Amino acid sequence: GVIPSRLAIVFGTEAVGCSAELFAACDKKVYLPLVGFADSLNLSVATALCVFQLFCLAPDAVGDMSEEERHELRQRFYTKLA
């Protein structure tokens, strides 16, 4: 299909983007063109635009992560936020 079976979408912070290491590890890089007076998009807006486009390309796309895997991922992620 248009969307690979395994896909990671990475967004950097609004202030500095993502790390050089993460940027170098990406197979593809996507830039959202801006028109008008805006210098940047809010990270949540950029994310929504990208995810929306993914679902337009593959409307039947769903993840296959179990609820247990999701819970573990959230726990690992949340501890890094503090």
Secondary structure, 3 states (H helix, E strand, C coil): CCCCCCCCCCCCECCCECCHHHHHHCCCCCCCCCCCCCCCCCHHHHHHHHHHHHHHHCCCCCCCCCHHHHHHHHHHHHHHHC
